[in-house]
Amino acid sequence: MKRVIGLLVLLLVCIAPAGEVSAASAAGSETVWVCGGPNSKRYHKSKNCKGLKRCSRNPKSLSKEEAKKKGYTPCKLCYK
């Protein structure tokens, strides 16, 4: 019986589309951009956001969860 269950699990893993698995794991860790300067308070959806134009340093990418843990809040231009 264990052998049959093992074969079924192996078969399901082999026929499951790989794109769905990676999309599900990627959805949990959205990448955002922060300026990283001493007065920086917002995170942005895109490196090209207008809110990052005055950034004196190169913008850094972080996960959204990490940015929130560090005290960053959503940009009002990106997250309307």
Long-range contacts (C-beta under 8 A, 24 or more apart in sequence): 29-63, 29-64, 29-65, 30-63, 30-64, 31-61, 31-62, 31-63, 31-64, 32-61, 32-62, 32-63, 32-64, 32-67, 32-72, 33-59, 33-60, 33-61, 33-62, 34-59, 34-60, 34-62, 34-67, 34-70, 34-72, 35-59, 35-60, 36-60, 40-72, 41-71, 41-72, 41-73, 42-72, 42-73, 42-74, 42-75, 42-76, 43-67, 43-68, 43-72, 43-73, 43-74, 43-75, 44-75, 44-77, 44-78, 45-75, 45-78, 45-79, 46-78, 49-75, 49-77, 49-78, 50-77, 51-75, 51-76, 51-77, 51-78
